[in-house]
Amino acid sequence: MTSVPAVTFRLHLPHQVLPGFLLPDGWAVAIDDLEYGLTSAAPSLPDLIRGYGGGRLEWPEHDPTYQGGLHT
């Protein structure tokens, strides 16, 4: 099994923050429920955001205080 490099993000919505990741081929995935592994995916990040009715992105890997992982 090989790992696929991905860039993590947090999608800030009006009442929740969803962790997610962007794959090298452009597909964007948001994790709706970490416990059950429920996700939403779209062929691009703008499509994913549009599917949630908008939102704000945070790129934690570019934050020097970020500790890693997909925690909300």
PDB file of N, H, CA, C and O in Angstrom:
ATOM      1  N   MET A   1       0.847  -1.168   0.000  1.00  0.00           N
ATOM      2  CA  MET A   1       0.000   0.000   0.000  1.00  0.00           C
ATOM      3  C   MET A   1       0.893   1.233   0.000  1.00  0.00           C
ATOM      4  O   MET A   1       1.845   1.310   0.777  1.00  0.00           O
ATOM      5  N   THR A   2       0.596   2.189  -0.860  1.00  0.00           N
ATOM      6  H   THR A   2      -0.177   2.126  -1.491  1.00  0.00           H
ATOM      7  CA  THR A   2       1.368   3.423  -0.897  1.00  0.00           C
ATOM      8  C   THR A   2       0.510   4.560  -0.391  1.00  0.00           C
ATOM      9  O   THR A   2      -0.714   4.534  -0.513  1.00  0.00           O
ATOM     10  N   SER A   3       1.158   5.549   0.173  1.00  0.00           N
ATOM     11  H   SER A   3       2.153   5.570   0.272  1.00  0.00           H
ATOM     12  CA  SER A   3       0.407   6.705   0.658  1.00  0.00           C
ATOM     13  C   SER A   3       0.345   7.754  -0.445  1.00  0.00           C
ATOM     14  O   SER A   3       1.259   7.882  -1.260  1.00  0.00           O
ATOM     15  N   VAL A   4      -0.735   8.487  -0.448  1.00  0.00           N
ATOM     16  H   VAL A   4      -1.477   8.383   0.214  1.00  0.00           H
ATOM     17  CA  VAL A   4      -0.936   9.554  -1.420  1.00  0.00           C
ATOM     18  C   VAL A   4      -0.744  10.873  -0.690  1.00  0.00           C
ATOM     19  O   VAL A   4      -1.408  11.114   0.318  1.00  0.00           O
ATOM     20  N   PRO A   5       0.154  11.740  -1.175  1.00  0.00           N
ATOM     21  CA  PRO A   5       0.332  13.017  -0.496  1.00  0.00           C
ATOM     22  C   PRO A   5      -0.920  13.874  -0.638  1.00  0.00           C
ATOM     23  O   PRO A   5      -1.491  13.986  -1.722  1.00  0.00           O
ATOM     24  N   ALA A   6      -1.327  14.462   0.450  1.00  0.00           N
ATOM     25  H   ALA A   6      -0.863  14.371   1.331  1.00  0.00           H
ATOM     26  CA  ALA A   6      -2.511  15.311   0.455  1.00  0.00           C
ATOM     27  C   ALA A   6      -2.232  16.525   1.325  1.00  0.00           C
ATOM     28  O   ALA A   6      -1.386  16.488   2.219  1.00  0.00           O
ATOM     29  N   VAL A   7      -2.948  17.584   1.053  1.00  0.00           N
ATOM     30  H   VAL A   7      -3.635  17.614   0.327  1.00  0.00           H
ATOM     31  CA  VAL A   7      -2.849  18.807   1.847  1.00  0.00           C
ATOM     32  C   VAL A   7      -4.110  18.892   2.693  1.00  0.00           C
ATOM     33  O   VAL A   7      -5.220  18.833   2.164  1.00  0.00           O
ATOM     34  N   THR A   8      -3.945  19.030   3.998  1.00  0.00           N
ATOM     35  H   THR A   8      -3.043  19.077   4.428  1.00  0.00           H
ATOM     36  CA  THR A   8      -5.114  19.091   4.878  1.00  0.00           C
ATOM     37  C   THR A   8      -5.639  20.522   4.985  1.00  0.00           C
ATOM     38  O   THR A   8      -4.901  21.493   4.817  1.00  0.00           O
ATOM     39  N   PHE A   9      -6.927  20.617   5.269  1.00  0.00           N
ATOM     40  H   PHE A   9      -7.527  19.829   5.406  1.00  0.00           H
ATOM     41  CA  PHE A   9      -7.565  21.917   5.495  1.00  0.00           C
ATOM     42  C   PHE A   9      -8.674  21.745   6.512  1.00  0.00           C
ATOM     43  O   PHE A   9      -9.043  20.625   6.867  1.00  0.00           O
ATOM     44  N   ARG A  10      -9.194  22.852   6.971  1.00  0.00           N
ATOM     45  H   ARG A  10      -8.895  23.762   6.683  1.00  0.00           H
ATOM     46  CA  ARG A  10     -10.400  22.871   7.802  1.00  0.00           C
ATOM     47  C   ARG A  10     -11.416  23.754   7.093  1.00  0.00           C
ATOM     48  O   ARG A  10     -11.118  24.886   6.711  1.00  0.00           O
ATOM     49  N   LEU A  11     -12.612  23.224   6.925  1.00  0.00           N
ATOM     50  H   LEU A  11     -12.854  22.304   7.235  1.00  0.00           H
ATOM     51  CA  LEU A  11     -13.702  23.964   6.291  1.00  0.00           C
ATOM     52  C   LEU A  11     -14.583  24.529   7.392  1.00  0.00           C
ATOM     53  O   LEU A  11     -15.275  23.785   8.089  1.00  0.00           O
ATOM     54  N   HIS A  12     -14.556  25.840   7.546  1.00  0.00           N
ATOM     55  H   HIS A  12     -13.994  26.444   6.980  1.00  0.00           H
ATOM     56  CA  HIS A  12     -15.345  26.520   8.574  1.00  0.00           C
ATOM     57  C   HIS A  12     -16.723  26.860   8.001  1.00  0.00           C
ATOM     58  O   HIS A  12     -16.848  27.643   7.060  1.00  0.00           O
ATOM     59  N   LEU A  13     -17.739  26.256   8.587  1.00  0.00           N
ATOM     60  H   LEU A  13     -17.638  25.620   9.351  1.00  0.00           H
ATOM     61  CA  LEU A  13     -19.129  26.492   8.212  1.00  0.00           C
ATOM     62  C   LEU A  13     -19.794  27.269   9.345  1.00  0.00           C
ATOM     63  O   LEU A  13     -19.189  27.430  10.405  1.00  0.00           O
ATOM     64  N   PRO A  14     -21.025  27.755   9.154  1.00  0.00           N
ATOM     65  CA  PRO A  14     -21.655  28.558  10.206  1.00  0.00           C
ATOM     66  C   PRO A  14     -21.721  27.886  11.581  1.00  0.00           C
ATOM     67  O   PRO A  14     -21.569  28.571  12.593  1.00  0.00           O
ATOM     68  N   HIS A  15     -21.942  26.568  11.649  1.00  0.00           N
ATOM     69  H   HIS A  15     -22.066  26.012  10.827  1.00  0.00           H
ATOM     70  CA  HIS A  15     -22.130  25.926  12.950  1.00  0.00           C
ATOM     71  C   HIS A  15     -21.186  24.767  13.224  1.00  0.00           C
ATOM     72  O   HIS A  15     -21.367  24.034  14.196  1.00  0.00           O
ATOM     73  N   GLN A  16     -20.179  24.593  12.373  1.00  0.00           N
ATOM     74  H   GLN A  16     -20.032  25.188  11.583  1.00  0.00           H
ATOM     75  CA  GLN A  16     -19.229  23.503  12.588  1.00  0.00           C
ATOM     76  C   GLN A  16     -17.964  23.729  11.772  1.00  0.00           C
ATOM     77  O   GLN A  16     -17.924  24.556  10.861  1.00  0.00           O
ATOM     78  N   VAL A  17     -16.950  22.982  12.120  1.00  0.00           N
ATOM     79  H   VAL A  17     -16.982  22.310  12.860  1.00  0.00           H
ATOM     80  CA  VAL A  17     -15.691  22.999  11.378  1.00  0.00           C
ATOM     81  C   VAL A  17     -15.406  21.557  10.967  1.00  0.00           C
ATOM     82  O   VAL A  17     -15.357  20.658  11.806  1.00  0.00           O
ATOM     83  N   LEU A  18     -15.221  21.353   9.669  1.00  0.00           N
ATOM     84  H   LEU A  18     -15.260  22.084   8.988  1.00  0.00           H
ATOM     85  CA  LEU A  18     -14.950  20.013   9.151  1.00  0.00           C
ATOM     86  C   LEU A  18     -13.503  19.902   8.709  1.00  0.00           C
ATOM     87  O   LEU A  18     -13.013  20.772   7.990  1.00  0.00           O
ATOM     88  N   PRO A  19     -12.809  18.849   9.124  1.00  0.00           N
ATOM     89  CA  PRO A  19     -11.479  18.611   8.591  1.00  0.00           C
ATOM     90  C   PRO A  19     -11.599  18.021   7.188  1.00  0.00           C
ATOM     91  O   PRO A  19     -12.612  17.416   6.840  1.00  0.00           O
ATOM     92  N   GLY A  20     -10.574  18.203   6.410  1.00  0.00           N
ATOM     93  H   GLY A  20      -9.750  18.694   6.693  1.00  0.00           H
ATOM     94  CA  GLY A  20     -10.602  17.643   5.070  1.00  0.00           C
ATOM     95  C   GLY A  20      -9.222  17.607   4.456  1.00  0.00           C
ATOM     96  O   GLY A  20      -8.236  17.996   5.082  1.00  0.00           O
ATOM     97  N   PHE A  21      -9.164  17.137   3.224  1.00  0.00           N
ATOM     98  H   PHE A  21      -9.965  16.821   2.715  1.00  0.00           H
ATOM     99  CA  PHE A  21      -7.887  17.087   2.532  1.00  0.00           C
ATOM    100  C   PHE A  21      -8.092  17.240   1.032  1.00  0.00           C
ATOM    101  O   PHE A  21      -9.138  16.893   0.484  1.00  0.00           O
ATOM    102  N   LEU A  22      -7.062  17.768   0.392  1.00  0.00           N
ATOM    103  H   LEU A  22      -6.212  18.050   0.837  1.00  0.00           H
ATOM    104  CA  LEU A  22      -7.041  17.994  -1.044  1.00  0.00           C
ATOM    105  C   LEU A  22      -6.012  17.046  -1.643  1.00  0.00           C
ATOM    106  O   LEU A  22      -4.844  17.064  -1.256  1.00  0.00           O
ATOM    107  N   LEU A  23      -6.445  16.222  -2.582  1.00  0.00           N
ATOM    108  H   LEU A  23      -7.394  16.207  -2.897  1.00  0.00           H
ATOM    109  CA  LEU A  23      -5.567  15.243  -3.217  1.00  0.00           C
ATOM    110  C   LEU A  23      -4.822  15.875  -4.400  1.00  0.00           C
ATOM    111  O   LEU A  23      -5.273  16.884  -4.942  1.00  0.00           O
ATOM    112  N   PRO A  24      -3.697  15.297  -4.801  1.00  0.00           N
ATOM    113  CA  PRO A  24      -2.914  15.861  -5.908  1.00  0.00           C
ATOM    114  C   PRO A  24      -3.690  15.993  -7.222  1.00  0.00           C
ATOM    115  O   PRO A  24      -3.391  16.873  -8.029  1.00  0.00           O
ATOM    116  N   ASP A  25      -4.687  15.123  -7.443  1.00  0.00           N
ATOM    117  H   ASP A  25      -4.930  14.408  -6.788  1.00  0.00           H
ATOM    118  CA  ASP A  25      -5.462  15.201  -8.690  1.00  0.00           C
ATOM    119  C   ASP A  25      -6.580  16.239  -8.629  1.00  0.00           C
ATOM    120  O   ASP A  25      -7.349  16.370  -9.581  1.00  0.00           O
ATOM    121  N   GLY A  26      -6.681  16.979  -7.520  1.00  0.00           N
ATOM    122  H   GLY A  26      -6.056  16.872  -6.747  1.00  0.00           H
ATOM    123  CA  GLY A  26      -7.676  18.047  -7.405  1.00  0.00           C
ATOM    124  C   GLY A  26      -8.909  17.683  -6.610  1.00  0.00           C
ATOM    125  O   GLY A  26      -9.657  18.572  -6.206  1.00  0.00           O
ATOM    126  N   TRP A  27      -9.146  16.399  -6.371  1.00  0.00           N
ATOM    127  H   TRP A  27      -8.538  15.676  -6.700  1.00  0.00           H
ATOM    128  CA  TRP A  27     -10.317  16.003  -5.597  1.00  0.00           C
ATOM    129  C   TRP A  27     -10.201  16.514  -4.168  1.00  0.00           C
ATOM    130  O   TRP A  27      -9.134  16.449  -3.557  1.00  0.00           O
ATOM    131  N   ALA A  28     -11.310  17.022  -3.646  1.00  0.00           N
ATOM    132  H   ALA A  28     -12.176  17.075  -4.142  1.00  0.00           H
ATOM    133  CA  ALA A  28     -11.361  17.537  -2.279  1.00  0.00           C
ATOM    134  C   ALA A  28     -12.317  16.671  -1.467  1.00  0.00           C
ATOM    135  O   ALA A  28     -13.392  16.303  -1.942  1.00  0.00           O
ATOM    136  N   VAL A  29     -11.916  16.350  -0.240  1.00  0.00           N
ATOM    137  H   VAL A  29     -11.044  16.649   0.146  1.00  0.00           H
ATOM    138  CA  VAL A  29     -12.712  15.494   0.633  1.00  0.00           C
ATOM    139  C   VAL A  29     -12.877  16.191   1.976  1.00  0.00           C
ATOM    140  O   VAL A  29     -11.899  16.650   2.565  1.00  0.00           O
ATOM    141  N   ALA A  30     -14.112  16.269   2.460  1.00  0.00           N
ATOM    142  H   ALA A  30     -14.906  15.896   1.981  1.00  0.00           H
ATOM    143  CA  ALA A  30     -14.399  16.782   3.796  1.00  0.00           C
ATOM    144  C   ALA A  30     -14.874  15.611   4.644  1.00  0.00           C
ATOM    145  O   ALA A  30     -15.643  14.769   4.180  1.00  0.00           O
ATOM    146  N   ILE A  31     -14.417  15.564   5.873  1.00  0.00           N
ATOM    147  H   ILE A  31     -13.793  16.248   6.250  1.00  0.00           H
ATOM    148  CA  ILE A  31     -14.801  14.478   6.778  1.00  0.00           C
ATOM    149  C   ILE A  31     -15.955  14.973   7.638  1.00  0.00           C
ATOM    150  O   ILE A  31     -15.777  15.787   8.544  1.00  0.00           O
ATOM    151  N   ASP A  32     -17.140  14.462   7.332  1.00  0.00           N
ATOM    152  H   ASP A  32     -17.285  13.800   6.596  1.00  0.00           H
ATOM    153  CA  ASP A  32     -18.350  14.889   8.028  1.00  0.00           C
ATOM    154  C   ASP A  32     -18.476  14.273   9.414  1.00  0.00           C
ATOM    155  O   ASP A  32     -19.011  14.904  10.326  1.00  0.00           O
ATOM    156  N   ASP A  33     -17.992  13.054   9.582  1.00  0.00           N
ATOM    157  H   ASP A  33     -17.558  12.542   8.842  1.00  0.00           H
ATOM    158  CA  ASP A  33     -18.095  12.360  10.867  1.00  0.00           C
ATOM    159  C   ASP A  33     -16.879  11.459  11.039  1.00  0.00           C
ATOM    160  O   ASP A  33     -16.774  10.419  10.389  1.00  0.00           O
ATOM    161  N   LEU A  34     -15.955  11.862  11.920  1.00  0.00           N
ATOM    162  H   LEU A  34     -16.040  12.707  12.448  1.00  0.00           H
ATOM    163  CA  LEU A  34     -14.730  11.092  12.125  1.00  0.00           C
ATOM    164  C   LEU A  34     -15.007   9.711  12.709  1.00  0.00           C
ATOM    165  O   LEU A  34     -14.329   8.744  12.361  1.00  0.00           O
ATOM    166  N   GLU A  35     -15.988   9.612  13.588  1.00  0.00           N
ATOM    167  H   GLU A  35     -16.539  10.397  13.871  1.00  0.00           H
ATOM    168  CA  GLU A  35     -16.278   8.334  14.253  1.00  0.00           C
ATOM    169  C   GLU A  35     -16.753   7.272  13.268  1.00  0.00           C
ATOM    170  O   GLU A  35     -16.320   6.122  13.331  1.00  0.00           O
ATOM    171  N   TYR A  36     -17.646   7.661  12.355  1.00  0.00           N
ATOM    172  H   TYR A  36     -17.998   8.596  12.303  1.00  0.00           H
ATOM    173  CA  TYR A  36     -18.213   6.701  11.415  1.00  0.00           C
ATOM    174  C   TYR A  36     -17.551   6.743  10.041  1.00  0.00           C
ATOM    175  O   TYR A  36     -17.885   5.938   9.172  1.00  0.00           O
ATOM    176  N   GLY A  37     -16.627   7.663   9.837  1.00  0.00           N
ATOM    177  H   GLY A  37     -16.356   8.317  10.543  1.00  0.00           H
ATOM    178  CA  GLY A  37     -15.922   7.750   8.569  1.00  0.00           C
ATOM    179  C   GLY A  37     -16.753   8.301   7.426  1.00  0.00           C
ATOM    180  O   GLY A  37     -16.483   8.002   6.263  1.00  0.00           O
ATOM    181  N   LEU A  38     -17.750   9.093   7.738  1.00  0.00           N
ATOM    182  H   LEU A  38     -17.969   9.336   8.683  1.00  0.00           H
ATOM    183  CA  LEU A  38     -18.589   9.675   6.693  1.00  0.00           C
ATOM    184  C   LEU A  38     -17.870  10.856   6.059  1.00  0.00           C
ATOM    185  O   LEU A  38     -17.360  11.733   6.756  1.00  0.00           O
ATOM    186  N   THR A  39     -17.834  10.871   4.736  1.00  0.00           N
ATOM    187  H   THR A  39     -18.249  10.159   4.169  1.00  0.00           H
ATOM    188  CA  THR A  39     -17.139  11.930   4.014  1.00  0.00           C
ATOM    189  C   THR A  39     -17.990  12.459   2.876  1.00  0.00           C
ATOM    190  O   THR A  39     -18.948  11.822   2.437  1.00  0.00           O
ATOM    191  N   SER A  40     -17.615  13.633   2.415  1.00  0.00           N
ATOM    192  H   SER A  40     -16.837  14.149   2.772  1.00  0.00           H
ATOM    193  CA  SER A  40     -18.170  14.215   1.197  1.00  0.00           C
ATOM    194  C   SER A  40     -16.996  14.538   0.302  1.00  0.00           C
ATOM    195  O   SER A  40     -15.963  15.009   0.778  1.00  0.00           O
ATOM    196  N   ALA A  41     -17.141  14.289  -0.994  1.00  0.00           N
ATOM    197  H   ALA A  41     -17.980  13.907  -1.381  1.00  0.00           H
ATOM    198  CA  ALA A  41     -16.049  14.541  -1.931  1.00  0.00           C
ATOM    199  C   ALA A  41     -16.575  15.256  -3.162  1.00  0.00           C
ATOM    200  O   ALA A  41     -17.747  15.139  -3.519  1.00  0.00           O
ATOM    201  N   ALA A  42     -15.684  15.996  -3.801  1.00  0.00           N
ATOM    202  H   ALA A  42     -14.731  16.091  -3.511  1.00  0.00           H
ATOM    203  CA  ALA A  42     -16.015  16.720  -5.023  1.00  0.00           C
ATOM    204  C   ALA A  42     -14.763  16.795  -5.892  1.00  0.00           C
ATOM    205  O   ALA A  42     -13.647  16.692  -5.382  1.00  0.00           O
ATOM    206  N   PRO A  43     -14.942  16.972  -7.200  1.00  0.00           N
ATOM    207  CA  PRO A  43     -13.785  16.993  -8.097  1.00  0.00           C
ATOM    208  C   PRO A  43     -12.888  18.213  -7.940  1.00  0.00           C
ATOM    209  O   PRO A  43     -11.793  18.248  -8.502  1.00  0.00           O
ATOM    210  N   SER A  44     -13.331  19.210  -7.189  1.00  0.00           N
ATOM    211  H   SER A  44     -14.220  19.182  -6.732  1.00  0.00           H
ATOM    212  CA  SER A  44     -12.486  20.388  -6.938  1.00  0.00           C
ATOM    213  C   SER A  44     -12.889  21.004  -5.604  1.00  0.00           C
ATOM    214  O   SER A  44     -13.982  20.762  -5.093  1.00  0.00           O
ATOM    215  N   LEU A  45     -11.994  21.795  -5.061  1.00  0.00           N
ATOM    216  H   LEU A  45     -11.106  21.992  -5.476  1.00  0.00           H
ATOM    217  CA  LEU A  45     -12.274  22.464  -3.792  1.00  0.00           C
ATOM    218  C   LEU A  45     -13.434  23.456  -3.908  1.00  0.00           C
ATOM    219  O   LEU A  45     -14.286  23.485  -3.020  1.00  0.00           O
ATOM    220  N   PRO A  46     -13.502  24.269  -4.964  1.00  0.00           N
ATOM    221  CA  PRO A  46     -14.670  25.150  -5.101  1.00  0.00           C
ATOM    222  C   PRO A  46     -15.990  24.379  -5.167  1.00  0.00           C
ATOM    223  O   PRO A  46     -16.997  24.830  -4.620  1.00  0.00           O
ATOM    224  N   ASP A  47     -15.992  23.218  -5.833  1.00  0.00           N
ATOM    225  H   ASP A  47     -15.175  22.851  -6.277  1.00  0.00           H
ATOM    226  CA  ASP A  47     -17.210  22.401  -5.896  1.00  0.00           C
ATOM    227  C   ASP A  47     -17.600  21.897  -4.511  1.00  0.00           C
ATOM    228  O   ASP A  47     -18.781  21.888  -4.164  1.00  0.00           O
ATOM    229  N   LEU A  48     -16.616  21.477  -3.717  1.00  0.00           N
ATOM    230  H   LEU A  48     -15.656  21.484  -3.998  1.00  0.00           H
ATOM    231  CA  LEU A  48     -16.900  20.991  -2.364  1.00  0.00           C
ATOM    232  C   LEU A  48     -17.492  22.110  -1.508  1.00  0.00           C
ATOM    233  O   LEU A  48     -18.491  21.905  -0.819  1.00  0.00           O
ATOM    234  N   ILE A  49     -16.884  23.276  -1.553  1.00  0.00           N
ATOM    235  H   ILE A  49     -16.073  23.443  -2.113  1.00  0.00           H
ATOM    236  CA  ILE A  49     -17.379  24.410  -0.760  1.00  0.00           C
ATOM    237  C   ILE A  49     -18.783  24.800  -1.200  1.00  0.00           C
ATOM    238  O   ILE A  49     -19.644  25.083  -0.367  1.00  0.00           O
ATOM    239  N   ARG A  50     -19.011  24.814  -2.497  1.00  0.00           N
ATOM    240  H   ARG A  50     -18.312  24.584  -3.174  1.00  0.00           H
ATOM    241  CA  ARG A  50     -20.337  25.152  -3.029  1.00  0.00           C
ATOM    242  C   ARG A  50     -21.388  24.143  -2.549  1.00  0.00           C
ATOM    243  O   ARG A  50     -22.531  24.516  -2.284  1.00  0.00           O
ATOM    244  N   GLY A  51     -21.003  22.874  -2.438  1.00  0.00           N
ATOM    245  H   GLY A  51     -20.075  22.571  -2.653  1.00  0.00           H
ATOM    246  CA  GLY A  51     -21.922  21.842  -1.955  1.00  0.00           C
ATOM    247  C   GLY A  51     -22.377  22.059  -0.521  1.00  0.00           C
ATOM    248  O   GLY A  51     -23.461  21.619  -0.137  1.00  0.00           O
ATOM    249  N   TYR A  52     -21.560  22.733   0.266  1.00  0.00           N
ATOM    250  H   TYR A  52     -20.679  23.091  -0.046  1.00  0.00           H
ATOM    251  CA  TYR A  52     -21.933  23.052   1.651  1.00  0.00           C
ATOM    252  C   TYR A  52     -22.587  24.425   1.764  1.00  0.00           C
ATOM    253  O   TYR A  52     -22.916  24.859   2.868  1.00  0.00           O
ATOM    254  N   GLY A  53     -22.776  25.108   0.653  1.00  0.00           N
ATOM    255  H   GLY A  53     -22.509  24.756  -0.244  1.00  0.00           H
ATOM    256  CA  GLY A  53     -23.411  26.421   0.691  1.00  0.00           C
ATOM    257  C   GLY A  53     -22.450  27.533   1.075  1.00  0.00           C
ATOM    258  O   GLY A  53     -22.879  28.591   1.537  1.00  0.00           O
ATOM    259  N   GLY A  54     -21.162  27.307   0.889  1.00  0.00           N
ATOM    260  H   GLY A  54     -20.814  26.448   0.513  1.00  0.00           H
ATOM    261  CA  GLY A  54     -20.157  28.319   1.226  1.00  0.00           C
ATOM    262  C   GLY A  54     -19.378  27.916   2.450  1.00  0.00           C
ATOM    263  O   GLY A  54     -19.654  26.888   3.069  1.00  0.00           O
ATOM    264  N   GLY A  55     -18.426  28.709   2.791  1.00  0.00           N
ATOM    265  H   GLY A  55     -18.201  29.544   2.289  1.00  0.00           H
ATOM    266  CA  GLY A  55     -17.584  28.438   3.946  1.00  0.00           C
ATOM    267  C   GLY A  55     -16.238  29.102   3.788  1.00  0.00           C
ATOM    268  O   GLY A  55     -15.936  29.694   2.751  1.00  0.00           O
ATOM    269  N   ARG A  56     -15.435  28.997   4.824  1.00  0.00           N
ATOM    270  H   ARG A  56     -15.681  28.516   5.666  1.00  0.00           H
ATOM    271  CA  ARG A  56     -14.100  29.587   4.834  1.00  0.00           C
ATOM    272  C   ARG A  56     -13.095  28.479   5.064  1.00  0.00           C
ATOM    273  O   ARG A  56     -13.318  27.592   5.888  1.00  0.00           O
ATOM    274  N   LEU A  57     -11.982  28.524   4.335  1.00  0.00           N
ATOM    275  H   LEU A  57     -11.800  29.245   3.666  1.00  0.00           H
ATOM    276  CA  LEU A  57     -10.943  27.510   4.480  1.00  0.00           C
ATOM    277  C   LEU A  57      -9.824  27.985   5.383  1.00  0.00           C
ATOM    278  O   LEU A  57      -9.456  29.160   5.384  1.00  0.00           O
ATOM    279  N   GLU A  58      -9.297  27.058   6.144  1.00  0.00           N
ATOM    280  H   GLU A  58      -9.596  26.104   6.144  1.00  0.00           H
ATOM    281  CA  GLU A  58      -8.103  27.283   6.946  1.00  0.00           C
ATOM    282  C   GLU A  58      -7.105  26.207   6.514  1.00  0.00           C
ATOM    283  O   GLU A  58      -7.460  25.033   6.412  1.00  0.00           O
ATOM    284  N   TRP A  59      -5.875  26.602   6.263  1.00  0.00           N
ATOM    285  H   TRP A  59      -5.586  27.556   6.346  1.00  0.00           H
ATOM    286  CA  TRP A  59      -4.823  25.685   5.835  1.00  0.00           C
ATOM    287  C   TRP A  59      -3.861  25.491   7.002  1.00  0.00           C
ATOM    288  O   TRP A  59      -2.844  26.181   7.071  1.00  0.00           O
ATOM    289  N   PRO A  60      -4.153  24.571   7.922  1.00  0.00           N
ATOM    290  CA  PRO A  60      -3.347  24.440   9.142  1.00  0.00           C
ATOM    291  C   PRO A  60      -1.900  24.049   8.906  1.00  0.00           C
ATOM    292  O   PRO A  60      -1.054  24.375   9.738  1.00  0.00           O
ATOM    293  N   GLU A  61      -1.570  23.368   7.819  1.00  0.00           N
ATOM    294  H   GLU A  61      -2.258  23.103   7.143  1.00  0.00           H
ATOM    295  CA  GLU A  61      -0.178  22.994   7.573  1.00  0.00           C
ATOM    296  C   GLU A  61       0.709  24.207   7.336  1.00  0.00           C
ATOM    297  O   GLU A  61       1.932  24.126   7.450  1.00  0.00           O
ATOM    298  N   HIS A  62       0.080  25.336   7.005  1.00  0.00           N
ATOM    299  H   HIS A  62      -0.913  25.402   6.913  1.00  0.00           H
ATOM    300  CA  HIS A  62       0.830  26.565   6.776  1.00  0.00           C
ATOM    301  C   HIS A  62       0.884  27.427   8.037  1.00  0.00           C
ATOM    302  O   HIS A  62       1.403  28.543   8.011  1.00  0.00           O
ATOM    303  N   ASP A  63       0.353  26.909   9.129  1.00  0.00           N
ATOM    304  H   ASP A  63      -0.069  26.003   9.151  1.00  0.00           H
ATOM    305  CA  ASP A  63       0.347  27.604  10.415  1.00  0.00           C
ATOM    306  C   ASP A  63       1.450  27.009  11.279  1.00  0.00           C
ATOM    307  O   ASP A  63       1.409  25.816  11.578  1.00  0.00           O
ATOM    308  N   PRO A  64       2.446  27.811  11.694  1.00  0.00           N
ATOM    309  CA  PRO A  64       3.559  27.258  12.468  1.00  0.00           C
ATOM    310  C   PRO A  64       3.152  26.689  13.829  1.00  0.00           C
ATOM    311  O   PRO A  64       3.924  25.941  14.428  1.00  0.00           O
ATOM    312  N   THR A  65       1.962  27.023  14.332  1.00  0.00           N
ATOM    313  H   THR A  65       1.335  27.631  13.845  1.00  0.00           H
ATOM    314  CA  THR A  65       1.510  26.491  15.610  1.00  0.00           C
ATOM    315  C   THR A  65       0.695  25.218  15.451  1.00  0.00           C
ATOM    316  O   THR A  65       0.295  24.616  16.447  1.00  0.00           O
ATOM    317  N   TYR A  66       0.438  24.794  14.203  1.00  0.00           N
ATOM    318  H   TYR A  66       0.763  25.283  13.393  1.00  0.00           H
ATOM    319  CA  TYR A  66      -0.373  23.603  13.948  1.00  0.00           C
ATOM    320  C   TYR A  66       0.350  22.355  14.428  1.00  0.00           C
ATOM    321  O   TYR A  66       1.544  22.195  14.171  1.00  0.00           O
ATOM    322  N   GLN A  67      -0.360  21.464  15.126  1.00  0.00           N
ATOM    323  H   GLN A  67      -1.329  21.594  15.335  1.00  0.00           H
ATOM    324  CA  GLN A  67       0.240  20.273  15.719  1.00  0.00           C
ATOM    325  C   GLN A  67       0.048  19.021  14.876  1.00  0.00           C
ATOM    326  O   GLN A  67       0.536  17.959  15.262  1.00  0.00           O
ATOM    327  N   GLY A  68      -0.632  19.098  13.754  1.00  0.00           N
ATOM    328  H   GLY A  68      -1.027  19.961  13.440  1.00  0.00           H
ATOM    329  CA  GLY A  68      -0.809  17.949  12.861  1.00  0.00           C
ATOM    330  C   GLY A  68      -2.123  17.224  13.115  1.00  0.00           C
ATOM    331  O   GLY A  68      -2.797  17.474  14.114  1.00  0.00           O
ATOM    332  N   GLY A  69      -2.481  16.328  12.208  1.00  0.00           N
ATOM    333  H   GLY A  69      -1.933  16.125  11.396  1.00  0.00           H
ATOM    334  CA  GLY A  69      -3.690  15.526  12.332  1.00  0.00           C
ATOM    335  C   GLY A  69      -4.893  16.204  11.715  1.00  0.00           C
ATOM    336  O   GLY A  69      -4.796  17.300  11.164  1.00  0.00           O
ATOM    337  N   LEU A  70      -6.030  15.534  11.816  1.00  0.00           N
ATOM    338  H   LEU A  70      -6.109  14.643  12.264  1.00  0.00           H
ATOM    339  CA  LEU A  70      -7.284  16.054  11.266  1.00  0.00           C
ATOM    340  C   LEU A  70      -8.259  16.390  12.379  1.00  0.00           C
ATOM    341  O   LEU A  70      -9.440  16.052  12.288  1.00  0.00           O
ATOM    342  N   HIS A  71      -7.797  17.036  13.408  1.00  0.00           N
ATOM    343  H   HIS A  71      -6.839  17.311  13.482  1.00  0.00           H
ATOM    344  CA  HIS A  71      -8.657  17.387  14.548  1.00  0.00           C
ATOM    345  C   HIS A  71      -9.393  18.675  14.255  1.00  0.00           C
ATOM    346  O   HIS A  71      -8.863  19.571  13.599  1.00  0.00           O
ATOM    347  N   THR A  72     -10.618  18.761  14.744  1.00  0.00           N
ATOM    348  H   THR A  72     -11.049  18.033  15.277  1.00  0.00           H
ATOM    349  CA  THR A  72     -11.400  19.997  14.573  1.00  0.00           C
ATOM    350  C   THR A  72     -11.279  20.843  15.802  1.00  0.00           C
ATOM    351  O   THR A  72     -11.861  21.926  15.865  1.00  0.00           O
TER     352      THR A  72
END
